[in-house]
C-alpha cells in the first residue's frame, strides 16, 4: 500500500509551511508522497513547497479555483498511491500520525476512514474555544463528540483517507461545499464500501480564528444539511435538526419571559454555565471557558439559522439548491 497525501490550498502558504514541517517529522518509515493542489490562489505556496523538496517526495500543481472538493479529486487523479489521505492546509500532524493510520488500516482494512481533531498547545485562546465547540459532547460536535457509531462514521475531509478503488468507483467529491464529505460517505455506503473512525488518528486543526468567519462557516454547514437530507433521505437524522430546535426554543423562551415565565430561559443559562465550567476545566483556563461560551453560542445560532432558512427554501418551497444557494456550489473544471 503506497500512501499519497492530498492537500488543497487556497491563499494559505503559512499553514502549508506548518503542515509540511509536521510531515517531515513523521516516524513512519515507508515511502509516501505529498500532492499539493493550489486552488487558484493569489498568494501561492510554491516557494514553501520548494523548500521541502529535499525532505519530502512532494508535487505541486496550480489550477483555477474550483473549490476544495474538486481540487482533492484533481490531486487524487494525479497521485501515484493506492490509498489517499486528505488534509486541510490548516492541519498539523503528531509525529506518529501516519504510523498509527497505516497500522489501523492494515489491521482492519477499510476503504474510507476519518479521524478526530484536537487543539494544539500553541493555538490561540479563540482557536481552543472554537475547537471545544466543534468537538465537545456537549455541543454539535456531532461525530467527533461521539454521536455516530464508529463503523458508520462520516469522515471529514480535513482528516480523511480513501482507497483509490473507492475514489474511482464513486467519482470522488461532488461540487457542493461544505457538505462534500458527508455526501461522499453516503454515496460510498450505497456502493457497498465501508467507513470507519480511527479514534487515535487525530490532527491538530486550527480552524477559523475570526468570530465572523466562524459564524459564516457553521451557517453554511446548517444550510447544507437540508440539501443533503433531500439528496439522501434514508440517512437523515433528528440530531441534525437540534441546532435549529435550539434557536427556536431560545426565542420561545424569550417570549415566555415576556409572559413572566422564566423557567425555560433559566435552562439555557444553566446549559451555558455548564459549557463555561467544562471548557474552563478542560483547558485549565477561565478565559477559554468564557470564549467557549461565545463559540458555542455562535455555533448553535449560525448552524441553526442556516438550517431553518435552508429548510424553508429547500423542503417547504421546493427550490433548486443551486439556485437557492449558488455560493454553496463550485463549478468543476
BASESE-555145 format. One line per 10 residues: for each residue y, z, x of N, C-alpha, C. Coordinates in Angstrom, 1 decimal. Each point is the difference from the previous one (the first is absolute). Layout:
! BASESE-555145
Y:Z:X:Y:Z:X:Y:Z:X | ...
//
This chain:
! BASESE-555145
-1.2:0.0:0.9:1.2:0.0:-0.9:1.2:0.0:0.9 | 0.8:-1.0:-0.1:1.3:-0.2:0.7:1.1:0.3:-0.9 | 0.9:1.0:0.4:1.1:0.4:-0.8:1.3:-0.7:0.3 | 0.6:-0.5:-1.1:1.4:-0.6:0.1:0.9:0.9:-0.8 | 1.1:0.4:0.7:1.0:0.8:-0.7:1.2:-0.9:-0.4 | 0.3:0.0:-1.3:1.0:-0.8:-0.5:1.2:0.8:-0.4 | 1.2:-0.4:0.5:1.2:0.8:-0.3:1.2:-1.0:-0.5 | 0.3:0.0:-1.2:1.2:-0.8:-0.5:1.3:0.8:0.4 | 1.0:-0.7:0.4:1.3:0.7:0.4:1.2:-0.7:-0.6 | 0.9:0.8:-0.4:1.3:-0.5:-0.5:1.1:0.8:0.5
0.7:-0.5:1.0:1.2:0.7:0.6:-0.2:1.4:0.4 | -1.2:0.3:0.7:-0.2:1.3:0.5:-0.6:0.1:1.4 | 0.7:-0.5:1.0:-0.5:0.0:1.3:-0.3:1.3:0.6 | 0.9:1.0:-0.3:-0.2:1.4:0.5:-1.3:0.6:-0.5 | -0.4:-0.3:-1.3:-1.2:0.5:-0.5:-1.2:-0.6:0.6 | 0.1:-1.3:0.3:-1.1:-0.7:0.7:-0.2:0.6:1.3 | 1.0:0.3:0.7:-0.1:0.7:1.3:-0.9:1.2:0.0 | 0.3:0.9:-1.0:-0.7:1.2:-0.2:-1.5:-0.2:-0.3 | -0.2:-1.0:-0.9:-1.4:-0.4:-0.4:-0.8:-0.5:1.1 | 0.6:-0.9:0.8:-0.7:-0.6:1.1:-0.3:1.1:1.1
1.0:0.9:0.2:-0.2:1.0:1.0:-1.2:0.9:-0.4 | -0.2:0.3:-1.3:-1.1:0.8:-0.4:-1.3:-0.8:0.1 | 0.0:-1.3:-0.2:-1.2:-0.9:0.1:-0.4:-0.1:1.5 | 1.0:0.1:0.9:-0.3:-0.1:1.4:-0.7:1.3:0.5 | 0.1:1.1:-0.8:-0.6:1.2:0.4:-1.4:0.3:-0.6 | -0.5:-1.0:-0.7:-1.3:0.3:-0.8:-1.1:0.3:1.0 | -0.9:0.9:-0.4:-1.1:0.4:0.8:-1.2:-1.0:-0.3 | 0.1:-0.9:-0.9:-1.0:-1.0:-0.4:-0.2:-0.9:1.2 | -1.3:-0.1:0.4:-0.4:-0.8:1.2:-0.2:-1.4:-0.2 | -0.3:-0.5:-1.2:-0.4:-1.4:-0.2:1.3:-0.8:-0.1
-0.1:-1.3:0.3:1.1:-0.9:-0.1:0.5:-0.2:-1.5 | 1.3:-0.1:-0.2:0.5:-0.3:-1.3:1.3:-0.8:0.2 | 0.4:-0.7:-1.0:1.3:-0.8:0.1:1.0:0.5:-1.0 | 1.3:-0.3:0.2:1.1:0.3:-0.9:0.7:-1.3:-0.3 | 0.2:-0.2:-1.3:0.8:-1.2:-0.5:1.2:0.5:-0.7 | 1.2:-0.3:0.6:1.3:0.4:-0.5:0.5:-1.2:-0.8 | 0.3:0.1:-1.3:0.6:-1.1:-0.8:1.4:0.4:-0.3 | 1.0:-0.7:0.6:1.4:0.2:-0.3:0.4:-0.7:-1.3 | 0.3:0.7:-1.0:0.2:-0.6:-1.4:1.5:-0.4:-0.2 | 0.4:-1.0:0.8:1.4:-0.5:-0.2:1.1:0.9:0.4
-0.3:0.9:1.0:1.0:1.0:0.4:1.2:-0.6:0.7 | 1.2:0.6:-0.3:1.2:-0.4:0.8:0.1:0.9:1.2 | -0.7:1.1:0.1:-0.1:0.9:1.2:-1.4:0.0:0.4 | -0.5:-1.0:0.7:-1.4:-0.1:0.3:-0.5:1.0:1.1 | -1.3:0.2:0.1:-0.6:0.9:0.9:-0.7:-0.6:1.2 | 0.2:-1.3:0.2:-0.7:-0.8:1.0:0.1:0.6:1.4 | 1.2:0.5:0.4:0.2:0.6:1.3:-0.8:1.3:0.2 | -0.2:0.7:-1.1:-0.8:1.2:0.0:-1.5:-0.4:0.3 | -0.4:-1.0:-0.7:-1.4:-0.5:0.1:-0.3:-0.5:1.4 | 1.0:-0.7:0.6:-0.2:-0.5:1.4:-0.2:1.2:1.0
0.7:1.1:-0.2:-0.2:1.1:0.9:-1.4:0.6:-0.1 | -0.7:-0.2:-1.1:-1.3:0.6:-0.1:-1.2:-1.0:0.3 | 0.4:-1.2:0.3:-1.1:-1.0:0.2:-0.9:0.3:1.1 | 0.4:0.7:1.0:-0.9:0.4:1.2:-0.9:1.1:-0.4 | 0.4:0.8:-1.0:-0.8:1.2:-0.4:-0.9:-0.3:-1.2 | 0.3:-1.0:-0.8:-0.7:-0.2:-1.2:-0.3:-1.5:-0.2 | -1.1:-0.4:-0.7:-0.3:-1.3:-0.4:0.8:-0.3:-1.3 | 1.2:-0.6:0.2:0.9:-0.1:-1.1:0.6:-1.4:-0.2 | 0.1:-0.4:-1.3:0.5:-1.3:-0.3:1.2:0.2:-0.9 | 1.0:-0.9:0.1:1.2:0.1:-0.8:0.3:-1.3:-0.7
0.3:0.1:-1.3:0.3:-1.2:-0.8:1.2:0.2:-0.9 | 0.9:-0.9:0.0:1.2:0.0:-0.8:-0.2:-1.0:-1.2 | 0.4:0.5:-1.2:-0.1:-0.9:-1.2:1.1:0.3:-0.9 | 0.2:-0.8:-1.0:1.0:0.2:-1.0:-0.3:1.3:-0.8 | 1.0:0.5:-0.7:-0.2:1.3:-0.7:-0.7:-0.3:-1.4 | -1.3:0.4:-0.1:-0.8:-0.1:-1.2:-0.6:1.3:-0.4 | 0.5:1.1:0.6:-0.5:1.3:-0.5:-1.2:0.5:0.9 | -0.2:1.3:-0.1:-1.1:0.6:0.9:-1.4:-0.4:-0.4 | -0.3:-0.2:-1.3:-1.3:-0.4:-0.4:-0.4:-1.4:0.6 | 0.9:-0.9:-0.2:-0.3:-1.4:0.6:0.0:0.0:1.5
0.8:0.9:0.6:0.0:0.1:1.5:-1.3:0.6:0.5 | -0.6:0.9:-0.7:-1.3:0.5:0.4:-1.0:-1.1:-0.2 | 0.0:-0.7:-1.1:-0.9:-1.1:-0.1:0.1:-1.0:1.1 | 1.3:-0.3:0.4:0.3:-0.9:1.1:-0.7:0.5:1.3 | 0.2:1.2:0.3:-0.5:0.6:1.2:-1.5:0.0:0.0 | -0.7:0.3:-1.2:-1.4:0.1:0.0:-0.6:-1.4:0.1 | 0.7:-1.0:-0.4:-0.5:-1.4:0.1:0.0:-0.4:1.5 | 0.9:0.5:0.8:0.1:-0.3:1.4:-0.8:0.9:0.9 | -0.4:1.1:-0.5:-0.7:1.0:0.8:-1.4:-0.4:0.4 | -0.5:0.5:1.1:-1.3:-0.3:0.5:-1.1:1.0:-0.5
0.4:1.1:-0.6:-0.9:1.1:-0.3:-0.9:-0.3:-1.2 | -1.1:0.8:0.0:-0.9:0.0:-1.2:0.4:1.1:-1.0 | 0.9:0.9:0.5:0.5:1.1:-0.9:1.5:0.2:0.4 | 0.8:0.1:-1.1:1.4:0.1:0.2:0.5:1.4:-0.4 | 0.9:0.6:0.8:0.6:1.2:-0.3:1.5:-0.2:-0.1 | 0.6:0.4:-1.2:1.4:-0.3:-0.3:0.8:1.3:0.1 | 1.2:-0.2:0.7:1.0:1.1:0.0:1.3:-0.5:-0.4 | 0.9:0.9:-0.5:1.4:-0.3:-0.1:0.6:0.3:1.3 | 1.2:-0.6:0.3:0.6:0.1:1.3:0.5:1.5:0.2 | 0.2:0.7:-1.1:0.5:1.4:0.2:-1.1:1.1:0.1
-1.1:-0.4:0.6:-1.2:0.9:0.2:-0.1:0.3:1.5 | -0.5:1.2:0.2:-0.4:0.4:1.4:-1.4:0.6:-0.1 | -0.9:-0.4:0.9:-1.4:0.3:0.0:-0.3:1.2:0.9 | -0.9:0.9:-0.5:-0.6:1.0:0.9:-0.8:-0.7:1.0 | -0.2:0.6:1.2:-0.7:-0.7:1.1:-1.4:-0.4:-0.3 | -0.7:0.7:-0.9:-1.4:-0.2:-0.3:-0.2:-0.8:-1.4 | 1.1:-0.6:-0.5:-0.1:-0.6:-1.3:-1.0:-1.1:0.0 | 0.0:-1.0:0.9:-0.9:-1.1:0.0:-1.5:0.5:0.2 | -0.1:0.9:0.9:-1.3:0.6:0.3:-0.6:0.6:-1.3 | 0.7:0.7:-0.8:-0.5:0.6:-1.2:-0.3:-1.0:-1.1
0.9:-1.0:-0.1:-0.2:-1.1:-1.0:-1.3:-0.8:0.2 | -0.1:-0.4:1.3:-1.2:-0.9:0.3:-1.3:0.8:-0.2 | 0.0:1.3:0.4:-1.1:0.8:-0.2:-0.4:0.2:-1.4 | 1.1:0.2:-0.9:-0.3:0.1:-1.4:-0.5:-1.2:-0.6 | 0.5:-1.2:0.4:-0.5:-1.3:-0.6:-1.4:-0.3:0.5 | -0.3:0.3:1.2:-1.4:-0.2:0.5:-1.0:0.9:-0.6 | 0.5:1.3:-0.3:-0.9:1.0:-0.5:-0.3:-0.4:-1.5 | 1.0:-0.3:-0.8:-0.2:-0.3:-1.4:0.9:-1.2:-0.3 | -0.5:-1.2:0.2:0.8:-1.2:-0.1:0.6:-0.2:-1.4 | 1.3:-0.4:0.0:0.7:-0.4:-1.2:0.9:-1.1:0.3
0.2:-1.0:-0.9:0.8:-1.2:0.3:1.5:0.3:-0.1 | 0.4:1.1:-0.6:1.4:0.4:0.0:0.2:1.5:-0.1 | 0.8:0.5:0.9:0.2:1.4:0.1:1.5:0.3:0.0 | 0.4:1.2:-0.3:1.4:0.5:0.1:0.0:1.3:0.6 | 1.1:0.4:0.6:0.1:1.3:0.6:1.3:0.7:-0.5 | 0.1:1.3:0.1:1.2:0.7:-0.4:1.1:0.0:1.0 | 1.1:0.6:-0.3:1.1:0.1:1.0:0.5:1.5:0.1 | 0.6:0.3:1.1:0.6:1.3:0.3:1.3:-0.2:0.6 | 0.7:1.2:0.1:1.4:0.0:0.6:-0.2:0.4:1.5 | 0.6:-0.8:0.9:-0.1:0.4:1.4:1.0:1.1:0.3
-0.3:0.9:0.9:1.0:1.1:0.3:1.4:-0.5:0.4 | 0.1:-1.2:0.5:1.3:-0.6:0.4:0.8:-0.5:-1.1 | -0.6:-0.1:-1.2:0.7:-0.6:-1.2:1.2:0.9:-0.4 | 1.0:-0.6:-0.6:1.1:0.8:-0.5:-0.4:0.8:-1.2 | 0.9:0.9:-0.3:-0.3:0.9:-1.2:-0.1:-0.8:-1.3 | 0.8:-1.0:-0.1:-0.1:-0.8:-1.2:-1.3:-0.8:0.0 | -0.4:-0.6:1.1:-1.3:-0.7:0.1:-1.1:0.9:-0.4 | 0.0:1.3:0.5:-1.1:0.9:-0.3:0.0:0.4:-1.5 | 1.2:0.1:-0.6:0.1:0.3:-1.4:-0.5:-1.2:-0.8 | 0.3:-1.2:0.3:-0.5:-1.2:-0.7:-1.5:-0.1:0.2
-0.5:0.3:1.2:-1.4:0.0:0.2:-0.7:1.0:-0.9 | 0.6:1.2:-0.2:-0.6:1.0:-0.8:-0.1:-0.5:-1.5 | 1.1:-0.6:-0.4:0.0:-0.5:-1.4:-1.0:-1.1:-0.2 | -0.3:-0.8:1.0:-0.9:-1.2:-0.1:-1.4:0.4:0.2 | -0.3:1.2:0.5:-1.4:0.3:0.3:-0.5:1.3:-0.6 | 0.9:0.8:-0.6:-0.5:1.3:-0.5:-0.7:-0.1:-1.3 | -1.0:0.9:-0.2:-0.8:0.0:-1.2:0.9:0.5:-1.2 | 1.2:0.5:0.3:0.9:0.5:-1.0:0.9:-1.1:-0.6 | -0.1:-1.2:0.6:0.9:-1.1:-0.4:-0.8:-1.2:-0.4 | 0.8:-1.1:0.0:-0.7:-1.3:-0.2:-0.6:-0.5:1.2
-0.3:0.8:1.0:-0.8:-0.4:1.2:-1.2:-0.8:-0.3 | -0.5:0.2:-1.3:-1.0:-0.9:-0.5:-1.2:0.0:0.9 | -0.4:-1.2:0.4:-1.2:-0.2:0.8:0.0:1.0:1.2 | 1.1:0.0:0.7:0.0:0.9:1.2:0.0:1.4:-0.3 | 0.3:0.3:-1.2:0.0:1.4:-0.5:-1.4:0.4:-0.6 | -0.9:-1.0:-0.1:-1.3:0.3:-0.4:-0.4:-0.3:-1.4 | 0.8:-0.9:-0.7:-0.2:-0.2:-1.4:-1.0:-1.1:-0.2 | -0.5:-0.7:1.1:-1.0:-1.1:-0.2:-1.2:0.4:0.8 | -1.2:-0.5:-0.5:-1.2:0.2:0.8:0.1:-0.7:1.3 | -0.7:0.5:1.0:0.0:-0.5:1.3:-0.5:-1.4:0.1
-1.0:-0.3:-0.9:-0.7:-1.3:0.1:0.7:-1.0:-1.0 | 1.0:0.3:-0.7:0.8:-0.9:-0.8:1.5:0.1:0.4 | 0.2:0.3:1.3:1.3:0.1:0.5:0.7:-1.3:0.0 | 1.3:0.0:-0.3:0.8:-1.2:0.0:0.8:0.0:1.3 | -0.4:-0.6:1.1:0.7:0.1:1.3:1.4:-0.5:-0.1 | 0.9:0.7:0.7:1.4:-0.4:0.1:0.1:-0.8:1.3 | 0.8:-1.0:0.0:0.0:-1.0:1.1:0.7:0.5:1.2 | 0.6:1.2:0.0:0.6:0.5:1.2:-1.1:0.6:0.9 | -1.2:0.2:-0.5:-1.2:0.5:0.7:-1.2:-0.5:-0.7 | -0.5:-1.2:0.4:-1.0:-0.6:-0.8:-0.9:-0.9:0.8
-1.3:-0.1:-0.3:-0.8:-0.9:0.7:-0.8:-0.9:-1.0 | -0.2:-1.3:0.4:-0.8:-0.9:-0.8:-0.7:-1.0:0.8 | -1.3:-0.2:-0.4:-0.8:-0.9:0.8:0.5:-1.5:-0.2 | -0.3:-0.8:1.0:0.3:-1.4:-0.1:-0.7:-0.6:-1.2 | -1.2:0.4:-0.3:-0.8:-0.5:-1.1:0.8:0.3:-1.3 | 0.4:1.2:-0.2:0.7:0.4:-1.2:1.3:-0.7:-0.2 | 0.7:-0.1:1.1:1.3:-0.7:0.0:-0.1:-1.5:-0.4 | -1.0:-0.7:0.5:-0.2:-1.4:-0.3:-0.5:-0.1:-1.5 | -0.8:0.9:-0.4:-0.5:-0.1:-1.4:1.1:0.3:-1.0 | 0.9:0.9:0.3:1.1:0.4:-1.0:1.2:-0.8:0.2
0.2:-0.7:1.1:1.3:-0.7:0.3:1.1:0.9:0.5 | -0.3:1.3:0.1:1.0:0.9:0.6:0.9:0.5:-1.1 | 1.2:0.4:0.5:1.0:0.6:-0.9:0.7:-1.0:-0.9 | 0.4:0.4:-1.2:0.8:-0.9:-0.9:1.4:0.2:0.4 | 0.9:-0.7:-0.8:1.4:-0.1:0.4:0.9:1.1:-0.6 | -0.7:1.0:-0.7:0.8:1.1:-0.6:0.3:1.0:1.1 | 1.1:0.7:0.0:0.3:1.0:1.0:1.1:0.9:-0.6 | -0.3:1.3:0.0:-1.2:0.7:0.4:-1.1:-0.2:-1.0 | -1.2:0.5:0.2:-1.1:-0.1:-0.9:-1.0:-1.0:0.4 | 0.2:-0.7:1.1:-1.0:-0.9:0.5:-1.3:0.6:0.5
0.1:1.3:0.4:-1.2:0.6:0.6:-0.9:0.5:-1.1 | 0.5:0.7:-1.1:-1.0:0.3:-1.1:-0.5:-1.2:-0.7 | 0.8:-1.0:-0.1:-0.4:-1.3:-0.6:-1.2:-0.6:0.8 | 0.1:0.0:1.3:-1.1:-0.5:0.9:-1.2:0.9:-0.2 | 0.1:1.3:0.0:-1.1:0.9:-0.2:-0.8:-0.3:-1.2 | 0.7:-0.2:-1.1:-0.7:-0.3:-1.3:-0.7:-1.3:0.0 | 0.7:-1.0:0.6:-0.7:-1.4:0.1:-1.2:0.1:0.9 | 0.0:0.8:1.0:-1.1:0.2:0.9:-1.2:0.6:-0.8 | 0.3:1.0:-0.8:-1.0:0.7:-0.8:-0.6:-1.1:-1.0 | 0.8:-0.8:-0.6:-0.5:-1.0:-0.9:-0.9:-1.0:0.7
0.2:-0.2:1.3:-0.8:-0.9:0.8:-1.3:0.7:0.5 | -0.1:1.3:-0.2:-1.2:0.7:0.4:0.1:0.7:1.3 | 1.2:0.0:0.6:0.3:0.7:1.3:0.3:1.5:-0.4 | -0.2:0.9:1.0:0.3:1.4:-0.2:1.2:0.4:0.9 | 0.7:1.0:-0.4:1.1:0.6:0.7:-0.3:1.5:0.2 | 0.6:0.6:1.1:-0.3:1.4:0.2:1.2:0.6:0.8 | 0.2:1.3:-0.2:1.0:0.7:0.7:-0.7:0.6:1.3 | 0.6:-0.2:1.1:-0.5:0.6:1.3:1.1:1.1:0.2 | -0.4:1.3:-0.4:1.0:1.0:0.0:0.6:0.4:1.3 | -0.8:-0.1:1.1:0.5:0.5:1.3:0.7:-1.2:0.7
0.1:-1.2:-0.6:0.7:-1.1:0.7:1.5:0.0:-0.5 | 0.7:1.0:0.4:1.4:0.0:-0.5:1.0:-0.6:1.0 | 1.1:-0.4:-0.5:1.1:-0.5:0.9:1.2:0.9:-0.3 | 1.0:-0.1:0.9:1.3:0.7:-0.3:0.9:-1.1:-0.5 | 0.4:0.2:-1.3:0.7:-1.1:-0.7:1.5:0.5:-0.2 | 0.9:-0.7:0.6:1.4:0.4:0.0:0.7:-0.1:-1.4 | -0.4:-1.0:-0.8:0.6:-0.3:-1.3:1.6:-0.2:0.1 | 0.6:0.1:-1.1:1.5:-0.1:-0.1:0.7:1.3:0.4 | 1.1:-0.1:0.6:0.8:1.2:0.4:1.3:0.1:-0.9 | 0.2:-1.0:-0.8:1.2:0.0:-0.9:-0.4:0.3:-1.4
0.7:0.9:-0.6:-0.4:0.4:-1.4:0.1:-1.2:-1.0 | 1.0:-0.8:0.2:0.2:-1.1:-1.0:-1.1:-1.0:0.2 | -0.4:-0.3:1.3:-1.1:-0.9:0.2:-1.3:0.5:-0.5 | -0.2:1.3:0.2:-1.2:0.7:-0.5:-0.1:-0.1:-1.5 | 1.1:0.2:-0.7:0.0:-0.1:-1.5:-0.4:-1.4:-0.4 | 0.7:-1.0:0.6:-0.3:-1.4:-0.3:-1.4:-0.4:0.3 | -0.6:0.6:1.0:-1.4:-0.3:0.4:-0.9:0.5:-1.1 | 0.1:1.2:-0.4:-0.9:0.6:-1.0:0.3:-0.6:-1.4 | 1.2:-0.4:-0.2:0.4:-0.6:-1.3:-0.8:-1.4:-0.1 | -0.1:-0.7:1.1:-0.8:-1.2:0.0:-1.5:0.3:-0.3
-0.5:1.1:0.7:-1.4:0.4:-0.3:-0.2:0.1:-1.5 | 1.0:0.7:-0.6:-0.2:0.2:-1.5:0.1:-1.2:-0.8 | 0.8:-1.0:0.4:0.1:-1.3:-0.7:-1.3:-0.8:0.2 | -0.6:0.1:1.1:-1.2:-0.8:0.3:-1.2:0.5:-0.8 | -0.1:1.3:-0.3:-1.2:0.5:-0.6:-0.3:-0.6:-1.4 | 0.9:-0.1:-0.9:-0.3:-0.6:-1.3:-0.5:-1.5:0.2 | 0.6:-0.7:1.0:-0.5:-1.3:0.3:-1.4:0.0:0.4 | -0.4:0.8:0.9:-1.4:0.1:0.5:-0.9:0.4:-1.2 | 0.5:0.9:-0.8:-0.8:0.4:-1.2:-0.3:-1.1:-0.9 | 0.9:-0.9:-0.2:-0.2:-1.2:-0.8:-0.9:-1.0:0.7
0.1:-0.1:1.3:-0.9:-0.9:0.7:-1.4:0.5:0.1 | -0.1:1.3:0.1:-1.3:0.7:0.1:-0.2:1.1:-0.9 | 0.0:-0.2:-1.3:-0.1:1.1:-1.0:-1.2:0.9:0.1 | -1.0:-0.5:0.6:-1.3:0.8:0.1:0.3:1.1:1.0 | 0.9:-0.1:0.9:0.3:1.0:1.0:1.2:0.8:-0.2 | 0.6:-0.1:-1.2:1.2:0.8:-0.4:-0.4:1.5:-0.2 | 0.9:0.9:0.5:-0.3:1.4:-0.1:1.2:0.7:-0.6 | -0.3:1.1:-0.8:1.1:0.8:-0.5:0.8:0.6:1.1 | -0.6:0.4:1.1:0.8:0.6:1.1:1.2:-0.9:0.5 | -0.2:-1.3:-0.2:1.1:-0.9:0.4:1.3:0.2:-0.9
-0.2:0.6:-1.1:1.1:0.2:-1.0:0.7:1.3:0.2 | -0.6:0.9:0.8:0.5:1.4:0.1:1.5:0.1:0.4 | 0.5:-0.8:1.0:1.4:0.1:0.3:0.9:-0.4:-1.1 | -0.4:-1.0:-0.8:0.8:-0.4:-1.2:0.0:1.1:-1.0 | -1.1:0.7:-0.2:-0.1:1.1:-0.9:0.8:1.2:0.5 | 0.1:0.1:1.3:0.8:1.1:0.6:1.5:-0.2:-0.3 | 0.4:-1.3:0.1:1.4:-0.3:-0.3:0.3:0.2:-1.5 | -0.8:-0.5:-0.8:0.2:0.1:-1.5:0.0:1.5:-0.3 | -1.0:0.8:0.5:-0.1:1.4:-0.3:1.3:0.7:0.5 | 0.5:-0.4:1.1:1.2:0.7:0.5:1.2:-0.1:-1.0
0.2:-1.3:-0.4:1.1:-0.2:-0.9:-0.2:0.7:-1.4 | -1.2:0.0:-0.4:-0.3:0.8:-1.2:0.2:1.5:0.2 | -0.2:0.5:1.2:0.2:1.4:0.3:1.5:0.3:0.0 | 0.8:-1.0:0.4:1.5:0.1:0.0:0.4:0.1:-1.5 | -0.5:-0.9:-0.8:0.3:0.0:-1.4:-0.4:1.3:-0.7 | -1.1:0.5:0.4:-0.5:1.3:-0.6:1.0:1.1:0.4 | 0.5:-0.1:1.2:1.0:1.0:0.5:1.2:0.0:-0.9 | 0.5:-1.2:-0.4:1.1:-0.1:-0.9:-0.3:0.7:-1.3 | -1.2:0.0:-0.4:-0.5:0.7:-1.2:-0.4:1.5:0.3 | 0.4:0.5:1.2:-0.2:1.4:0.4:-1.5:0.3:0.2
-0.7:-1.0:0.5:-1.4:0.3:0.4:-0.1:-0.4:1.5 | -0.1:1.0:0.9:0.0:-0.3:1.4:-1.4:0.1:0.6 | -1.0:0.2:-0.7:-1.4:0.2:0.5:-0.4:-1.1:0.9 | 0.1:-1.3:-0.5:-0.5:-1.1:0.7:0.8:-0.3:1.3 | 1.3:0.2:-0.1:0.8:-0.2:1.2:-0.3:1.1:1.1 | -0.4:1.2:-0.5:-0.5:1.0:1.0:-1.3:-0.5:0.7 | -0.8:-0.7:-0.7:-1.2:-0.5:0.6:0.3:-1.0:1.2 | 1.0:-0.8:-0.3:0.5:-1.0:1.1:0.5:0.8:1.2 | 0.8:1.1:-0.3:0.5:0.8:1.0:-1.1:0.7:0.8 | -1.0:0.4:-0.7:-1.1:0.7:0.7:-0.8:-1.0:0.9
-0.2:-1.2:-0.5:-0.6:-1.1:0.8:0.7:-0.2:1.3 | 1.3:-0.2:-0.1:0.7:-0.3:1.2:0.1:1.2:0.9 | 0.0:1.2:-0.5:-0.1:1.2:0.8:-1.3:0.0:0.8 | -1.1:-0.4:-0.7:-1.3:-0.1:0.7:0.1:-1.0:1.1 | 0.6:-1.2:-0.3:0.2:-1.0:1.1:0.7:0.5:1.2 | 1.1:0.7:-0.3:0.8:0.6:1.1:-0.8:1.0:0.8 | -0.8:0.8:-0.6:-0.8:1.0:0.7:-1.1:-0.6:0.8 | -0.8:-0.9:-0.6:-1.1:-0.6:0.7:0.5:-0.9:1.2 | 1.1:-0.8:-0.2:0.5:-0.8:1.0:0.6:0.8:1.2 | 0.7:1.1:-0.4:0.5:0.9:1.0:-1.0:0.6:0.9
-1.1:0.5:-0.6:-1.1:0.6:0.7:-0.8:-1.1:0.9 | -0.2:-1.1:-0.7:-0.8:-1.1:0.7:0.7:-0.5:1.2 | 1.4:-0.1:-0.1:0.8:-0.5:1.1:0.6:1.1:0.9 | -0.2:1.2:-0.5:0.7:1.2:0.7:1.5:-0.2:0.1 | 0.6:-0.4:-1.1:1.4:-0.3:0.0:0.5:0.1:-1.4 | 1.0:0.9:-0.2:0.6:0.0:-1.3:0.9:-1.2:-0.3 | 0.6:-0.5:1.1:0.7:-1.3:-0.2:-0.8:-1.1:-0.5 | -1.2:-0.2:0.6:-0.9:-1.1:-0.4:-0.5:0.3:-1.5 | -0.2:1.3:-0.3:-0.4:0.4:-1.3:1.1:-0.5:-1.0 | 1.2:0.2:0.2:1.1:-0.4:-0.9:0.1:-1.5:0.0
-0.1:-0.7:1.2:0.0:-1.5:0.0:-1.2:-0.6:-0.8 | -1.1:0.8:0.0:-1.2:-0.5:-0.7:0.3:0.0:-1.5 | 0.7:1.0:-0.4:0.4:0.0:-1.5:0.8:-1.2:-0.3 | 0.9:-0.4:0.8:0.8:-1.2:-0.2:-0.9:-1.2:0.0 | -0.9:-0.1:1.0:-0.9:-1.1:0.1:-0.9:-0.2:-1.2 | -0.6:1.1:-0.5:-0.8:0.0:-1.1:0.7:-0.4:-1.3 | 1.3:0.5:-0.1:0.8:-0.4:-1.1:0.2:-1.5:-0.1 | 0.4:-0.5:1.2:0.3:-1.5:0.1:-1.3:-0.8:-0.2 | -1.1:0.5:0.5:-1.3:-0.6:-0.2:-0.4:-0.2:-1.5 | 0.1:1.2:-0.7:-0.4:0.0:-1.4:0.9:-0.9:-0.8
1.3:0.2:0.2:1.0:-0.7:-0.9:0.1:-1.5:0.5 | -0.2:-0.3:1.2:0.0:-1.4:0.5:-1.2:-0.7:-0.6 | -1.2:0.5:0.2:-1.2:-0.6:-0.5:0.0:0.0:-1.5 | 0.3:1.1:-0.6:0.0:0.1:-1.5:0.9:-0.9:-0.7 | 1.3:-0.1:0.5:0.9:-0.9:-0.6:-0.4:-1.5:0.1 | -0.5:-0.3:1.2:-0.5:-1.3:0.2:-1.2:-0.4:-0.9 | -0.9:1.0:-0.1:-1.2:-0.2:-0.9:0.5:-0.3:-1.5 | 0.9:0.8:-0.4:0.5:-0.1:-1.4:0.6:-1.3:-0.3 | 0.9:-0.5:0.9:0.7:-1.3:-0.1:-1.0:-1.1:0.0 | -1.0:0.1:0.9:-1.0:-1.1:0.1:-0.9:0.0:-1.2
-0.4:1.2:-0.5:-0.9:0.1:-1.1:0.7:-0.7:-1.2 | 1.2:0.3:-0.2:0.8:-0.6:-1.1:0.0:-1.6:0.1 | 0.3:-0.5:1.2:0.1:-1.4:0.2:-1.4:-0.7:0.0 | -0.9:0.6:0.7:-1.3:-0.7:0.2:-1.0:0.2:-1.2 | -0.1:1.3:-0.4:-1.0:0.3:-1.0:0.5:-0.2:-1.4 | 1.2:0.5:-0.3:0.5:0.0:-1.4:0.7:-1.4:-0.3 | 0.8:-0.5:0.9:0.7:-1.3:-0.2:-0.8:-1.2:0.5 | -1.1:0.3:0.7:-0.9:-1.1:0.5:0.7:-1.0:0.9 | 1.0:0.5:0.8:0.7:-0.9:0.9:-0.9:-0.4:1.2 | 0.3:-1.2:0.5:-0.7:-0.4:1.2:0.5:0.8:1.2
-0.9:0.7:0.7:0.4:0.9:1.1:0.9:-0.7:1.0 | -0.3:-1.3:0.4:0.9:-0.6:1.0:1.4:-0.3:-0.5 | 0.1:-0.2:-1.3:1.3:-0.2:-0.6:0.7:1.3:-0.2 | -0.7:1.1:-0.4:0.6:1.3:-0.3:0.4:0.6:1.3 | -0.8:-0.1:1.1:0.3:0.7:1.3:-0.2:-1.0:1.1 | 0.8:-1.0:0.2:-0.2:-1.1:1.0:0.0:0.6:1.4 | 0.7:1.1:0.2:0.1:0.6:1.4:-1.3:0.7:0.4 | -0.9:0.1:-0.9:-1.3:0.6:0.3:-1.0:-1.0:0.5 | 0.4:-1.2:0.1:-0.9:-1.1:0.3:0.6:-0.9:1.2 | -0.8:-0.2:1.0:0.4:-0.9:1.1:-0.6:-1.4:-0.2
0.6:-1.0:0.5:-0.5:-1.3:0.0:-0.7:-0.3:1.3 | -1.4:-0.1:-0.1:-0.7:-0.3:1.3:0.2:-1.4:0.5 | -0.3:-0.1:1.3:0.1:-1.4:0.7:-0.9:-1.0:-0.7
//
